Structure formats: structure tokens, C-alpha cells
Amino acid sequence: MLASIVKVNGYNPFKTLMLREYWENRRAIFTTPLVITAASMVLIIISMGVLGRAIHIDGESFTLSEVIANMSAHEAQELSDHINHLLLASVAPIMIGVWFCMVFTTLGSLYDERKDNSILFWKSMPISDVQTILSKILTVTVVIPMVAIGFSFIFQIFLLIVGSFHTIGTEYSAWDLLWSSTNLPALVLNEIVYMIMFSLWALPVFAWLMLSSVIAKRTPLLVATIPVALLALFEGLFFHSEYLVRFVGMRLTGAHILESNKGFSQNFIDFSPRTTLDIIQSATQPAFWVGLGIAAALLCVTVMLRKRNSM
């Protein structure tokens, strides 16, 4: 099955472009979440060794298994109620790493092909600039986050298994305490919907980063950030407002999907599994559609500039 996925049969230019993105961005798509997940697992195992020896509470030493064994029924119920929240919070390192991958992959998407002259090869193929831009934006906004969710799911299962081991020798059942209170299908579904909505909200920012990538002669990051910083400074000095900073910041942090009137750190702390409908309802805000319109305009300009660069 995998062989058929990575093999191009016949004339299939868009599949070829998507495979190209995988070949060129393997580190961002696969390696980075893999390394972060593996490192997190190793840290958990190391902490198990530490916690397996003793936890010092009020001058007394307990193992984690003893802590679980000594929990009251009320404490066990509270822990069960917060399992989904803990699982969501546990994958923060993976999602933060993937966020950086999404940003820097977009910044280098059209700059790198001019830097290594691979644009000449791909322009010789019967592939349009629209298809090329679409494959790159889909890689950033769909492929990278979906692969990250796969690794997040693996890590969450790992945490549940680790927690199950620590219930051995206690009066609590691992199924009752951990597994039955965790609705894994709903959790994964909400994570997928959340990442899709995050990508759509952040699409105008990613489109701007891609436009900066096609314009930049040397450093796409500076081309992307300096104009925004200058405009934000101008807005603050003359209009005493921060609309541009909020536009960029809230979209890149997913604040619109959570609670737009709170800071990102508070949003993350308060984030709990929400229904798919709750997440999708953020699309009813007019700002969502304005952002998509801006993204479409920026991507059209990007297509035209790429076509000009290759002439």
C-alpha cells in the first residue's frame, strides 16, 4: 500500500508535486515530530525511574504507585475527569515544534527552489504555477499538522500505558481510572478539526510568508517580518492601536478558535476537549472569511510573481 502511495503511475502531476514536497521537507513533515515524540517518551521513562524511587511529600517518601493507591475515591474521580485535559496538554511540545516547522517551511517554500535552481527543472515539466503553489500550501496547512496528530496520538497512547502500569498493585483499575474516561476517537477528531480550523484561520499569515518567500532575494524571514513590524510601529505611533499585531498574533496562535478575549497562554491552560461543532463555530465570525479573502489575494500575487521569476 505504501509503495502505491509513493509511486507515480501515469500522468499525475499533482501527486508528483505532493511527493516532491515530502522529499524536500521530510524533516519538517516526519523527522521533527518523530524526534520530539521519541524524546518525550524517553523523558517520561527517565522520570518513571525517578518517580519509581520516591516522591517526597511533607517529609515522607512515596512511590507513584503508592500515591495512586492512597488516593481517595473523590481524588480518583477528579483525576479521571481531567485525563483528556492532561492528554491534550502532554502533546504541547509536539505541536509547538510542528508550528515552527509550518512557519519555516512556508518561508523557504519558494525561496529554496530559486536558490538551488530546481525551479528550472520543475518549470520544464507540464505543471502550472497554480498547482505548485497549491501543493506547497496544502503541505504546510494539512500534511504537516495531520502527521503531527498521528504522532500525538501515539504519545497519548504511550502515556495511558505508562499510567496503567502504575495502577498495578493498587485498588484502582487502569480501565476505570484512565481508559474508560478517555474518549480517544472524539479526542483525535477534535484535534483534527482544531488543526484544520487553525490552518484556515492562519491561512492569510501563511500566504504572506509564502509571498515573502517568492519575493526574497536573500533572507525570507526578514522580508516577512520587517514590513509587518514597521506597519505595526506606524499604527501604534499614529493611531494608538494594535490591530495588525492582533491580526497576526491571534491567527498564528489559534486564539480565535479558543477564546478571542483571552491571552494565548490562558487559552491553552483553559483548553479542554470541546465538541467538533464548538470548534467549527469559530468559522461563523466575519473575520474568518475576511482572512480567507486576504489569503486568496496574496496567493494570487504569489502565483504571478513565481511565473515572472521563472521567465
Buried (B, 14 or more C-beta within 10 A) or exposed (E): EEEEEEEEEEEEBBBBBBBBBBEBBEEBBBEBBBBBBEEBBEEBEEEBEEBEEEBEEEEEEBBBBBBBBEBEEEEBEEBBEEBBBBBBEBBEBBBEBBBEBBBBBBBBBBBBBBEEEEBEEBBEEEBBBEBBBBBBBBBBBEBBBBBBBBBBBBBBEBBBEBBBEBBEEBEBEBEEBBBEBBEBEBBBBBBBBBBBBBBBBBBBBBBBBBBBBBBBEEEBBEBBBEEBEEEBEEBBEEEEEEEBBEBBBBBBBBBBBBEEEEEBEEBBEEBEBBEBEEBBEBBEBEBBEEBBEBBEEBBBBBBEBBBEBBE
